[in-house]
């Protein structure tokens, strides 16, 4: 039975291959890992499938070039990488594939609270109340948490310190951001109708 056999050890160095074939194999391994992963894969994890001296960044760059004519691309999210479908193919996917409902589907106020968390993190519920002039419900925080858009952040070392909230990697993925530095400036948000202090 296959379950009884031990997994063969991964040959990371591939010393028997010429350098060009070795590089291609490392690119394929990275592509396979990104394809199989449900979440963005950090550099350290990708480094486990390539040779000791291989640059993951250069391999990712070469792989991105190879994928130029494909309907999917490599996206960097929070210093990790993932494969995603190019936006031009979204209508075709919705028309023919069962991908479920992947929309963020938040109302305007939910998005404003999420934006406030993103811009002011780590922030407490009291901090959010100060921004919006009203109490932010536990239910709203729970909805954002359940969608994995926020998580609890650091707490002050003092006894009884309140929880803070920060955005997650899933937040970056959902809003197609590489880092929080890619957030729009507040004027752009105000122009879009999302307002907070």
N, C-alpha and C positions, 0 to 999 in steps of 0.2 A: 504494500500500500504506500502511496506517495506521502501520506502523513507521517509514516514511520521513518522516512529517509530524512537525514539532516540536510538543511539548505547548504548548497555549496558556497564557500567563501567567495566574496566578490573580489576579483582581481582588479584593483584600482589602477595599477601602473601600466598594465598591458605591454610589457617589455618586448613581446614577440611581434608586435605590429610596427610597421613603419610609422614615423611621426604623423604623417598626414592622415592615415587610417585611424591612428590612436585618437587624434583630435576629433575626427568625425564620430567615432564611437562614444567619446565623452559627450559630445553635443547630443547624440541620440539618447544617451542615458538621462541627461538633463531634461530633454523633451519628454521622455517617458515618465519621469518623476513629476513634472509639471502637469502632464496629461492626467495622471492618476490621482493627483492630490486635489482634495476638495477645498483647500485653503492655500493662500500664498505660501511659498516655500522659502525659508531664509537661506542666505548664502552658506551658512555653516552646514546645513543639511545637504545642500547640493554638493558641497566639497567632499562629502563622504562617498560619492560615486565616481570621482575623477582622481587622477594622479596627484601626488603630493605637491608638485610644483605648478600644477595647472591653475590658471586664473579663471575663476568662475565668471567674473565680469566679462572677460574676453570671449569665453565660450557662449555666454548669454548674447553678447553682441553679434557673434557670428551666426548663432541660431536665429536671432531676430531677422538677420539679413536673408537667411535661407527661407524664412516663413513669409517674406514680403508678398508673394503671390498667392498665399493661402488665405482662407476665410477667417483664420484666427491669428492672434498675435500674442506676443509676450508683453505683459504689463507688470510694472514695478509698483508694489504696494507696501509701504512701510518697510523698506529695505528687504523685501522678499519679492518673489516672482510668481506669476500665475499665467496660465493660458486663458484667453478669453476670445470670444467671437468678435470680429470686427463689427462695429455698429451698423454698417451697410447691410449686413445679413440678418439683422433682427427681424424684419418683416417675414422673411422666408422661414426662419425658425419658428416664429409664432404661428405661421400658417400650417406647418407640417409636423412639428415635433411636440411631444408632450413634455414640456419643461415646467409645468405648474405655474403658479403665480409668483413671479420673482420681483414684482414691483414693491417698492418700499411702502406705498399706500398709507401715507400719513396726512393728517389734515394740516391746515396752515399753522395753527397754534403749536401742534406737535413739532413741526419743522422749525418753528421759531425757537422753541425750547431746546431742540437738538442743536441748532446753530449757536445758541447762547452757551451751551455746554462745550461745544467745539472751540469757541473763541475764548472762553474764560476758564477752561479746565486747569486744574481740578477745581470744581465748584460745588458748594453745598446747596441743599434745598433752600436754605435761608438766602444764599447768594442769588439764587434764581428768583426768589420772592422779591428781593430788592430790585432786580432788573425789571420784572414784569408788574410789580406793584400788587401782586396777589399771590396767594399760596399755590404752589405747584403740587397737584395731587400725586399721591403714591401710585394711583392707577396709571397715570401718564408715565411716570418714571418706570413702572413695571412693564408697560407696553414697549417702551424703548429698550429696556433691558431684555425682554423676551425676544425681541427681534435682533438681539446681540449688537445693537448700535451703540450702546453705552455699557459701562461696567463700573463697579465701585473703584474709586481711586484711593490715594493715600489718606490716612487719617493722621491728625495731629497726635504727637506722643502723649498728650495730656489725657487724663482719665475722662471718659464721657465725651470725647471729641466726636463731632458729627461726621457721618460718611460724606465723602465727596464723590463726584461723578466725572468720568472721563469718557471720551469716545474710544471705539475699538477699531481693530483692523477691518472688521466687517463694515463699519461706518465708511472707511476709506474705499472699500470695494463697492459698496452700494452707491456711493456718490462719485465714483470714478476719479478718485484722488490718489496721487502717489504718496503725499505727505500732507500734514495739516497746513504747511506753507502754501499749498495749492488752493486753500479756501479763498473764495472771492472776497474782495474788500467789502467793508460794510456799506459803502455807497451802492455797490452792485446789488447787495441784498435789499437795501431800501428801495431801489428801483424795481426790484422783482416783487415788492410787497411784503418782504419778510423784515419785520422791525423788532429790534430789541436794543436796549441802551448799551 
